[in-house]
Amino acid sequence: MKDSLAIRGGRIIDPAHGIDAVGDVLFVDGRIAAVGRDAGREAAQAIDASGLMVCPGLVDIHCHLREPGFEHKETIATGSLAAARGGFTTVCAMPNTQPPVDTAANVEFVLRTAAQGVVRVLPIGCVSAGRQGKELAELAELAEAGVVGFSDDGEPVADPRLMRSALEYASMLGLPVIDHCEDKGLSAGGVMHEGWVAARLGLPGIPAAAEEAMVARDIALAELTGSRLHLAHVSTAGSVELIRQAKRRGLPVTAEAAPHHLALMHEAVLMGVGETAGGLAYDTNAKVNPPLRTHQDTEALVDGLLDGTIDAIATDHAPHAIEDKLCEFDQAAFGISGLETALALCLTLVHEGRISLPLLIEKLTIGPVRALGLDRRIEGLGTLSTGAPGDVCLFDPEVQWIVEPERFASKGKNTPLAGRRLKGRVVTTVYCGRVVYQV
């Protein structure tokens, strides 16, 4: 068959259809044509996937590609390449750029620039004009231009009346509001989790209540308006319980957790004990907002994945230039460059027996798609359905590798995982039936 490609002999995992079996995936003209034993027998080209996992291309509903305005940190081109290396074929770009994505023209710029990238980039538009939190952006205009949701991420929608209005307008447009939950009155000046590590380092802390207070408020507003609410980068046990109770009441609330909040704790800020001017040395690459928290919090997040409270895993990929991190902890930028380590870091949970591999794949594929309703825009996204986009990730869950940030495709080398040995790595990424990354 002309213009056909087959992936042969891999373990196919498609949580959307309950598939977990060895077989082939056939692509014709950039789309999934067949899945099953000997499905790719007649393909013009073939990839041997023996011993590998084959799943739908991963979907990241929360990343920062920095363009326009911060191209020294990342561009859509470098970010999309980093995504491909991480097994992601669809990424949703947050609007905290300069200028922010608060007009149709800025949405069109992102889409036009993304067309030159190697994976699918879907823009998220601002909730408020200029991300200033004072008045609503032109949400209908943004929706018509092609955004998949609204967020002021990096900042919360602090004004409850503005948040209520955003939920009501977004509901009429059929799109979710995605909120960064942080009560600035409680977190003001904080740079890491409020706990024993912050106390020993003499750093101001961010209490769990700063997140939980805003989660509770947002859930109350979602109940009041009946509108779709998506909660970004949930990090505390209290937040998980609030979301769990909201779902039990049937509220239209979804939530995501980031790989670093699932697998790392606030102790990661510590680099070791030394006779330095500041006492304990610290790693600014572990500075992220919301901050890395406690063992109790990571356990609660994993429980949330298991019982469906947490719908998706999203990277919150936040690349920075070296000077943004090579400074005092108080002055360092928040954020971790995570696209290229996300799958391997999450596989830690599988290797430890805390979650199953099919569940992990669900939270990285169909889970995020359903959370934002992306399948209403792109039929079959996050699945291996016949006719779906030909997006596939092949990975070896057993291969071990050492994280070397200097080899990242992303411009952002800021990761607390530098030098760490991880188990599991992407081997090949196929986007629209075309190989865009291969080891």
FIVO-932319 format. One record per residue (C-alpha): z, x, y. Coordinates in nm, 4 decimals. Example, Ala and Ser with C-alpha at 12.3 -4.5 7.8 and 13.67 -1.06 7.14 Angstrom:
2
<r <0.7800, 1.2300, -0.4500>>;
<r <0.7140, 1.3670, -0.1060>>;
This chain:
439
<r <0.0000, 0.0000, 0.0000>>;
<r <-0.0984, 0.1286, 0.3406>>;
<r <0.1810, 0.1801, 0.5981>>;
<r <0.4472, 0.1464, 0.3298>>;
<r <0.7585, 0.3497, 0.2512>>;
<r <1.0022, 0.3206, -0.0372>>;
<r <1.3566, 0.4417, -0.0787>>;
<r <1.4017, 0.4770, -0.4519>>;
<r <1.6965, 0.4892, -0.6866>>;
<r <1.9883, 0.4681, -0.4438>>;
<r <2.3010, 0.2535, -0.4594>>;
<r <2.2060, -0.0340, -0.2298>>;
<r <2.4928, -0.1985, -0.0417>>;
<r <2.4051, -0.5017, 0.1701>>;
<r <2.7275, -0.6907, 0.2474>>;
<r <2.5411, -0.9768, 0.4165>>;
<r <2.3955, -1.0737, 0.0787>>;
<r <2.6644, -0.9391, -0.1534>>;
<r <2.4296, -0.6744, -0.2933>>;
<r <2.5785, -0.3652, -0.4565>>;
<r <2.3354, -0.2279, -0.7122>>;
<r <2.1043, 0.0630, -0.7847>>;
<r <1.7448, -0.0040, -0.6854>>;
<r <1.4664, 0.0433, -0.4322>>;
<r <1.4022, -0.0687, -0.0768>>;
<r <1.0402, -0.1202, 0.0249>>;
<r <0.9196, -0.1168, 0.3874>>;
<r <0.5785, -0.2483, 0.4882>>;
<r <0.4600, -0.2394, 0.8495>>;
<r <0.8053, -0.1468, 0.9720>>;
<r <0.9938, -0.4304, 0.8024>>;
<r <1.1857, -0.4867, 0.4803>>;
<r <0.9369, -0.6141, 0.2222>>;
<r <1.1448, -0.6086, -0.0966>>;
<r <1.4761, -0.4924, -0.2406>>;
<r <1.5482, -0.4442, -0.6093>>;
<r <1.4607, -0.2498, -0.9199>>;
<r <1.1133, -0.0943, -0.9007>>;
<r <1.0517, -0.2683, -0.5663>>;
<r <0.9010, 0.0490, -0.4226>>;
<r <0.6810, 0.1446, -0.7123>>;
<r <0.3522, 0.0979, -0.5236>>;
<r <0.4560, 0.2490, -0.1875>>;
<r <0.2355, 0.5061, -0.0178>>;
<r <0.5373, 0.7268, 0.0619>>;
<r <0.8759, 0.7536, -0.1068>>;
<r <1.2208, 0.8998, -0.0524>>;
<r <1.4337, 0.9836, -0.3553>>;
<r <1.7801, 0.8376, -0.2920>>;
<r <1.9325, 0.9222, -0.6290>>;
<r <2.3081, 0.9691, -0.5850>>;
<r <2.3001, 0.8335, -0.2284>>;
<r <2.4269, 0.5143, -0.0659>>;
<r <2.1583, 0.2960, 0.0924>>;
<r <2.2690, 0.0362, 0.3448>>;
<r <2.1343, -0.1442, 0.6522>>;
<r <2.1122, 0.0768, 0.9588>>;
<r <2.4533, 0.0930, 1.1243>>;
<r <2.5084, -0.1151, 1.4377>>;
<r <2.7294, 0.0090, 1.7215>>;
<r <2.8203, -0.2636, 1.9686>>;
<r <3.0109, -0.0348, 2.2062>>;
<r <2.8825, 0.2987, 2.3316>>;
<r <2.8295, 0.4750, 2.6627>>;
<r <2.4882, 0.6340, 2.7148>>;
<r <2.5670, 0.7302, 3.0789>>;
<r <2.2142, 0.6796, 3.2127>>;
<r <2.1451, 0.6099, 3.4947>>;
<r <2.3675, 0.8263, 3.7119>>;
<r <2.5548, 1.0527, 3.4731>>;
<r <2.2727, 1.2293, 3.2926>>;
<r <2.4744, 1.5544, 3.2835>>;
<r <2.7050, 1.3784, 3.0351>>;
<r <2.4411, 1.1976, 2.8269>>;
<r <2.0987, 1.0382, 2.8502>>;
<r <1.9581, 0.7459, 2.6598>>;
<r <1.7316, 0.9944, 2.4793>>;
<r <2.0120, 1.2288, 2.3669>>;
<r <2.2434, 0.9380, 2.2903>>;
<r <1.9851, 0.7649, 2.0743>>;
<r <1.9241, 1.0874, 1.8836>>;
<r <2.2989, 1.1235, 1.8291>>;
<r <2.3013, 0.7646, 1.7052>>;
<r <2.0247, 0.8381, 1.4537>>;
<r <2.2162, 1.1402, 1.3248>>;
<r <2.5167, 0.9149, 1.2782>>;
<r <2.3189, 0.6553, 1.0818>>;
<r <2.3043, 0.4046, 1.3686>>;
<r <1.9772, 0.2247, 1.4295>>;
<r <2.1071, -0.0200, 1.6916>>;
<r <2.3462, 0.0608, 1.9757>>;
<r <2.4721, -0.1574, 2.2607>>;
<r <2.5052, 0.0364, 2.5849>>;
<r <2.7945, -0.0375, 2.8185>>;
<r <2.7106, -0.0918, 3.1881>>;
<r <2.9498, 0.1564, 3.3532>>;
<r <2.6650, 0.3687, 3.4843>>;
<r <2.5699, 0.4542, 3.8426>>;
<r <2.4383, 0.2173, 3.9567>>;
<r <2.6098, -0.0235, 3.7192>>;
<r <2.3936, -0.2552, 3.5102>>;
<r <2.4580, -0.5570, 3.7316>>;
<r <2.0997, -0.6551, 3.8260>>;
<r <1.7842, -0.7429, 3.6354>>;
<r <1.6182, -0.4289, 3.7717>>;
<r <1.8874, -0.2095, 3.6202>>;
<r <1.8613, -0.3898, 3.2865>>;
<r <1.4869, -0.3336, 3.2907>>;
<r <1.5416, 0.0368, 3.3627>>;
<r <1.7634, 0.0711, 3.0557>>;
<r <1.5171, -0.1151, 2.8346>>;
<r <1.2181, 0.0799, 2.9645>>;
<r <1.3946, 0.4139, 2.9192>>;
<r <1.5258, 0.3130, 2.5767>>;
<r <1.1719, 0.2478, 2.4577>>;
<r <1.1275, 0.6253, 2.4520>>;
<r <1.4343, 0.6756, 2.2299>>;
<r <1.4486, 0.6912, 1.8522>>;
<r <1.6688, 0.3857, 1.7852>>;
<r <1.7148, 0.0362, 1.9290>>;
<r <1.9203, 0.0212, 2.2505>>;
<r <2.0504, -0.3168, 2.3660>>;
<r <2.2031, -0.3353, 2.7148>>;
<r <2.5319, -0.5024, 2.8044>>;
<r <2.5513, -0.6318, 3.1613>>;
<r <2.8391, -0.6277, 3.4079>>;
<r <3.0827, -0.9154, 3.4428>>;
<r <3.1377, -0.8467, 3.8120>>;
<r <2.9080, -0.7243, 4.0857>>;
<r <2.9281, -0.3467, 4.0970>>;
<r <3.2079, -0.3612, 3.8360>>;
<r <3.4408, -0.4142, 4.1311>>;
<r <3.6229, -0.7119, 3.9800>>;
<r <3.5832, -0.9238, 4.2936>>;
<r <3.2928, -1.1599, 4.2285>>;
<r <3.0721, -1.2439, 3.9348>>;
<r <2.7477, -1.0583, 3.8847>>;
<r <2.4337, -1.2725, 3.8543>>;
<r <2.5004, -1.3483, 3.4876>>;
<r <2.2019, -1.5788, 3.4389>>;
<r <1.9686, -1.3175, 3.5854>>;
<r <2.1154, -1.0521, 3.3553>>;
<r <2.0819, -1.2785, 3.0520>>;
<r <1.7180, -1.3508, 3.1300>>;
<r <1.6536, -0.9772, 3.1692>>;
<r <1.7828, -0.9119, 2.8170>>;
<r <2.1548, -0.8264, 2.8061>>;
<r <2.3456, -0.9135, 2.4884>>;
<r <2.6847, -0.9674, 2.6518>>;
<r <2.8886, -0.9057, 2.9631>>;
<r <3.1581, -0.6426, 3.0212>>;
<r <3.3168, -0.4318, 3.2914>>;
<r <3.4269, -0.1877, 3.0204>>;
<r <3.6108, 0.1129, 3.1508>>;
<r <3.7947, -0.1386, 3.3647>>;
<r <3.9525, -0.4710, 3.2673>>;
<r <3.8602, -0.7970, 3.4327>>;
<r <4.1978, -0.8029, 3.6056>>;
<r <4.1648, -1.1269, 3.8027>>;
<r <4.2337, -1.4151, 3.5618>>;
<r <4.0351, -1.6627, 3.7729>>;
<r <3.7318, -1.4336, 3.7641>>;
<r <3.7727, -1.3915, 3.3886>>;
<r <3.7889, -1.7677, 3.3437>>;
<r <3.4709, -1.8129, 3.5473>>;
<r <3.2980, -1.5373, 3.3506>>;
<r <3.3846, -1.7042, 3.0210>>;
<r <3.2588, -2.0408, 3.1427>>;
<r <2.9275, -1.9079, 3.2770>>;
<r <2.8696, -1.6807, 2.9764>>;
<r <2.9284, -1.9746, 2.7449>>;
<r <2.6484, -2.1698, 2.9132>>;
<r <2.4229, -1.8681, 2.8567>>;
<r <2.5235, -1.8346, 2.4915>>;
<r <2.6611, -1.4819, 2.5346>>;
<r <3.0083, -1.3299, 2.4824>>;
<r <3.2353, -1.1701, 2.7388>>;
<r <3.3606, -0.8326, 2.6150>>;
<r <3.6870, -0.7260, 2.7743>>;
<r <3.8616, -0.3921, 2.8022>>;
<r <4.2200, -0.5146, 2.7676>>;
<r <4.4519, -0.3207, 2.9945>>;
<r <4.7187, -0.4394, 3.2358>>;
<r <4.6843, -0.1763, 3.5074>>;
<r <5.0288, -0.2540, 3.6407>>;
<r <5.1768, -0.1387, 3.3100>>;
<r <4.9384, 0.1487, 3.2391>>;
<r <4.9140, 0.2903, 3.5936>>;
<r <4.9318, 0.6676, 3.5850>>;
<r <4.9523, 0.6841, 3.2066>>;
<r <4.7376, 0.9362, 3.0225>>;
<r <4.8339, 0.8903, 2.6550>>;
<r <5.0392, 0.6669, 2.4271>>;
<r <5.3944, 0.6124, 2.5424>>;
<r <5.5895, 0.7779, 2.2626>>;
<r <5.7605, 1.0957, 2.1490>>;
<r <5.4532, 1.3175, 2.1974>>;
<r <5.4156, 1.2127, 2.5601>>;
<r <5.7876, 1.2672, 2.6131>>;
<r <5.7776, 1.6197, 2.4702>>;
<r <5.4713, 1.7102, 2.6727>>;
<r <5.6107, 1.5558, 2.9881>>;
<r <5.3063, 1.3310, 3.0245>>;
<r <5.3188, 0.9734, 3.1569>>;
<r <5.2614, 0.7197, 2.8814>>;
<r <5.0650, 0.3978, 2.8362>>;
<r <5.2759, 0.1392, 2.6510>>;
<r <5.1303, -0.0867, 2.3847>>;
<r <5.2317, -0.3796, 2.6048>>;
<r <4.9633, -0.2805, 2.8585>>;
<r <4.6995, -0.3811, 2.6041>>;
<r <4.8833, -0.6680, 2.4417>>;
<r <4.9594, -0.8487, 2.7683>>;
<r <4.5875, -0.8597, 2.8529>>;
<r <4.4887, -0.9579, 2.4980>>;
<r <4.7287, -1.2525, 2.5189>>;
<r <4.5898, -1.3561, 2.8574>>;
<r <4.2295, -1.3362, 2.7421>>;
<r <4.3008, -1.5393, 2.4294>>;
<r <4.4682, -1.8074, 2.6429>>;
<r <4.1585, -1.8211, 2.8648>>;
<r <3.9275, -1.8382, 2.5632>>;
<r <4.1307, -2.1326, 2.4371>>;
<r <4.1182, -2.2992, 2.7793>>;
<r <3.7407, -2.2605, 2.8178>>;
<r <3.6291, -2.2767, 2.4549>>;
<r <3.4133, -1.9700, 2.5281>>;
<r <3.3297, -1.6686, 2.3138>>;
<r <3.5573, -1.3712, 2.3754>>;
<r <3.5132, -1.0275, 2.2241>>;
<r <3.7994, -0.7804, 2.2515>>;
<r <3.6948, -0.4165, 2.2772>>;
<r <3.8624, -0.1141, 2.1123>>;
<r <4.1793, -0.2871, 1.9897>>;
<r <4.4467, -0.0234, 1.9311>>;
<r <4.7907, -0.1769, 1.8717>>;
<r <4.9683, -0.3693, 1.5984>>;
<r <5.0712, -0.6333, 1.8501>>;
<r <4.7106, -0.6928, 1.9537>>;
<r <4.6040, -0.7333, 1.5917>>;
<r <4.8697, -1.0004, 1.5364>>;
<r <4.7716, -1.1879, 1.8538>>;
<r <4.4066, -1.1926, 1.7414>>;
<r <4.5056, -1.2974, 1.3898>>;
<r <4.6962, -1.5973, 1.5244>>;
<r <4.4073, -1.6875, 1.7563>>;
<r <4.1654, -1.6920, 1.4652>>;
<r <4.4007, -1.9057, 1.2607>>;
<r <4.3868, -2.1586, 1.5450>>;
<r <4.0074, -2.1524, 1.5215>>;
<r <3.9451, -1.9896, 1.8573>>;
<r <3.6064, -1.8186, 1.9213>>;
<r <3.7594, -1.4704, 1.9395>>;
<r <3.6208, -1.1549, 1.7802>>;
<r <3.7434, -0.7969, 1.7939>>;
<r <3.6459, -0.4386, 1.7223>>;
<r <3.8321, -0.1184, 1.6439>>;
<r <3.7114, 0.2372, 1.7025>>;
<r <3.7021, 0.5025, 1.4271>>;
<r <3.9454, 0.7244, 1.6176>>;
<r <4.2016, 0.4454, 1.6435>>;
<r <4.1700, 0.3776, 1.2707>>;
<r <4.2032, 0.7371, 1.1537>>;
<r <4.3845, 0.9369, 1.4238>>;
<r <4.7272, 0.9100, 1.5861>>;
<r <4.8833, 1.0293, 1.9097>>;
<r <4.9956, 1.3511, 1.7401>>;
<r <4.6283, 1.4577, 1.7603>>;
<r <4.6929, 1.5393, 2.1265>>;
<r <4.9067, 1.8317, 2.0115>>;
<r <4.7234, 2.1566, 1.9443>>;
<r <5.0331, 2.3371, 1.8241>>;
<r <5.3517, 2.4918, 1.9460>>;
<r <5.3322, 2.7997, 2.1628>>;
<r <5.5076, 2.9928, 2.4349>>;
<r <5.2779, 2.8558, 2.7028>>;
<r <5.3550, 2.7651, 3.0598>>;
<r <5.3463, 2.3997, 2.9669>>;
<r <5.5512, 2.4319, 2.6474>>;
<r <5.3360, 2.2571, 2.3858>>;
<r <4.9612, 2.3049, 2.4070>>;
<r <4.7481, 1.9906, 2.4156>>;
<r <4.3916, 1.8884, 2.3378>>;
<r <4.2249, 1.6958, 2.6190>>;
<r <3.9505, 1.5951, 2.3729>>;
<r <4.2066, 1.3585, 2.2202>>;
<r <4.2538, 1.1807, 2.5537>>;
<r <4.0993, 0.8360, 2.5223>>;
<r <4.1592, 0.4907, 2.6671>>;
<r <4.3162, 0.3014, 2.5032>>;
<r <4.5086, 0.6000, 2.3724>>;
<r <4.5545, 0.7147, 2.0161>>;
<r <4.8674, 0.5416, 1.8966>>;
<r <5.1100, 0.5443, 1.6010>>;
<r <5.0948, 0.5270, 1.2226>>;
<r <5.2195, 0.1686, 1.2423>>;
<r <4.9285, 0.0806, 1.4698>>;
<r <4.6641, 0.2431, 1.2488>>;
<r <4.8061, 0.0605, 0.9457>>;
<r <4.7886, -0.2697, 1.1341>>;
<r <4.4259, -0.2039, 1.2308>>;
<r <4.3334, -0.1317, 0.8685>>;
<r <4.5109, -0.4510, 0.7623>>;
<r <4.3043, -0.6263, 1.0290>>;
<r <3.9850, -0.4970, 0.8709>>;
<r <4.1011, -0.6157, 0.5301>>;
<r <4.1871, -0.9718, 0.6315>>;
<r <3.9007, -1.0225, 0.8775>>;
<r <4.1052, -1.0110, 1.1962>>;
<r <3.8984, -0.7106, 1.3069>>;
<r <3.5309, -0.8063, 1.2812>>;
<r <3.3656, -0.4736, 1.3515>>;
<r <3.4015, -0.0996, 1.3873>>;
<r <3.2479, 0.0282, 1.7122>>;
<r <3.2400, 0.3915, 1.8203>>;
<r <3.3235, 0.3639, 2.1926>>;
<r <3.1122, 0.6815, 2.2127>>;
<r <3.2123, 0.8343, 2.5477>>;
<r <3.0415, 1.1715, 2.6050>>;
<r <3.1584, 1.4018, 2.8835>>;
<r <3.0537, 1.7343, 3.0302>>;
<r <3.2722, 2.0310, 2.9382>>;
<r <3.4280, 2.0507, 3.2855>>;
<r <3.5549, 1.6925, 3.2460>>;
<r <3.7780, 1.8062, 2.9612>>;
<r <3.8421, 2.1735, 3.0346>>;
<r <4.1288, 2.1033, 3.2735>>;
<r <4.4874, 1.9798, 3.2892>>;
<r <4.5556, 1.6764, 3.0724>>;
<r <4.6361, 1.4533, 3.3701>>;
<r <4.2995, 1.5357, 3.5285>>;
<r <4.0849, 1.5173, 3.2144>>;
<r <3.8460, 1.2277, 3.1620>>;
<r <3.9192, 0.9644, 2.8988>>;
<r <3.6808, 0.9514, 2.6040>>;
<r <3.5625, 1.0879, 2.2693>>;
<r <3.2040, 1.1652, 2.1678>>;
<r <3.1890, 0.9700, 1.8426>>;
<r <2.8440, 0.8647, 1.7252>>;
<r <2.7894, 1.1638, 1.4980>>;
<r <3.1322, 1.1584, 1.3318>>;
<r <3.1986, 0.7828, 1.3095>>;
<r <3.0817, 0.7196, 0.9523>>;
<r <3.2488, 1.0275, 0.8069>>;
<r <3.5759, 0.9588, 0.9878>>;
<r <3.5759, 0.6003, 0.8635>>;
<r <3.4966, 0.7155, 0.5096>>;
<r <3.8380, 0.8828, 0.5176>>;
<r <3.9814, 0.5323, 0.4744>>;
<r <3.7622, 0.4804, 0.1670>>;
<r <3.8501, 0.8148, 0.0108>>;
<r <4.2194, 0.7383, 0.0642>>;
<r <4.1773, 0.4055, -0.1164>>;
<r <4.2747, 0.1999, 0.1873>>;
<r <3.9517, -0.0002, 0.2112>>;
<r <3.6473, -0.0418, -0.0130>>;
<r <3.3084, 0.1074, 0.0618>>;
<r <3.1319, -0.2322, 0.0807>>;
<r <3.3920, -0.3534, 0.3316>>;
<r <3.3410, -0.0451, 0.5472>>;
<r <2.9648, -0.1011, 0.5429>>;
<r <3.0196, -0.4656, 0.6381>>;
<r <3.2239, -0.3653, 0.9439>>;
<r <2.9477, -0.1251, 1.0521>>;
<r <2.6502, -0.3576, 0.9925>>;
<r <2.6629, -0.7361, 0.9671>>;
<r <3.0157, -0.7527, 1.1129>>;
<r <2.9193, -0.6221, 1.4585>>;
<r <2.5927, -0.8178, 1.4518>>;
<r <2.7781, -1.1456, 1.4003>>;
<r <3.0530, -1.0542, 1.6469>>;
<r <2.8060, -1.0433, 1.9368>>;
<r <2.5538, -1.2858, 1.7885>>;
<r <2.2803, -1.0224, 1.7796>>;
<r <2.1086, -1.1932, 1.4862>>;
<r <2.0149, -1.4808, 1.7174>>;
<r <1.8040, -1.2319, 1.9091>>;
<r <1.6804, -1.0149, 1.6212>>;
<r <1.6524, -1.2056, 1.2953>>;
<r <1.7845, -1.0172, 0.9957>>;
<r <1.9517, -0.7413, 1.1979>>;
<r <2.2263, -0.5681, 1.0006>>;
<r <2.0836, -0.6829, 0.6677>>;
<r <1.8211, -0.5897, 0.4096>>;
<r <1.6675, -0.9384, 0.4146>>;
<r <1.2967, -0.9724, 0.3527>>;
<r <1.1270, -0.9596, 0.6923>>;
<r <1.4246, -0.7931, 0.8622>>;
<r <1.3710, -0.4832, 1.0774>>;
<r <1.3177, -0.1808, 0.8546>>;
<r <1.6458, -0.0154, 0.9496>>;
<r <1.8313, 0.1783, 0.6811>>;
<r <2.0987, 0.4456, 0.6578>>;
<r <2.1181, 0.6803, 0.3590>>;
<r <2.4379, 0.8794, 0.3177>>;
<r <2.6184, 1.0934, 0.0650>>;
<r <2.9855, 0.9874, 0.0555>>;
<r <3.0952, 1.3003, -0.1286>>;
<r <2.9400, 1.5897, 0.0626>>;
<r <3.1868, 1.7848, 0.2752>>;
<r <3.1078, 1.9357, 0.6133>>;
<r <3.2844, 2.0926, 0.9081>>;
<r <3.2567, 1.9296, 1.2483>>;
<r <3.0826, 2.1715, 1.4844>>;
<r <3.0468, 1.9999, 1.8231>>;
<r <2.8104, 2.2669, 1.9493>>;
<r <2.5572, 2.1322, 1.6968>>;
<r <2.5805, 1.7722, 1.8169>>;
<r <2.2632, 1.6068, 1.9427>>;
<r <2.4795, 1.4366, 2.2020>>;
<r <2.5401, 1.6227, 2.5258>>;
<r <2.9049, 1.5291, 2.4819>>;
<r <3.0837, 1.7886, 2.2710>>;
<r <3.4239, 1.6317, 2.3408>>;
<r <3.5829, 1.5562, 2.0056>>;
<r <3.9323, 1.6240, 1.8685>>;
<r <3.7684, 1.6715, 1.5269>>;
<r <3.6238, 2.0164, 1.6030>>;
<r <3.6761, 2.2420, 1.3022>>;
<r <3.7924, 1.9552, 1.0810>>;
<r <3.6445, 1.9134, 0.7329>>;
<r <3.5114, 1.5612, 0.6750>>;
<r <3.3778, 1.4063, 0.3561>>;
<r <3.0610, 1.1990, 0.3734>>;
<r <2.7484, 1.2571, 0.5776>>;
<r <2.4268, 1.0808, 0.6789>>;
<r <2.1230, 1.2218, 0.4997>>;
<r <1.8406, 1.0044, 0.6350>>;
<r <1.8045, 0.7338, 0.8990>>;
<r <1.5075, 0.4977, 0.8946>>;
<r <1.4313, 0.2853, 1.2004>>;
<r <1.1609, 0.0174, 1.1851>>;
<r <1.0252, 0.1720, 0.8663>>;
<r <1.0006, 0.5205, 1.0167>>;
<r <1.2206, 0.8207, 0.9366>>;
<r <1.3912, 0.9207, 1.2630>>;
<r <1.6455, 1.1606, 1.1167>>;
<r <1.6588, 1.3587, 0.7962>>;
<r <1.8769, 1.6497, 0.6909>>;
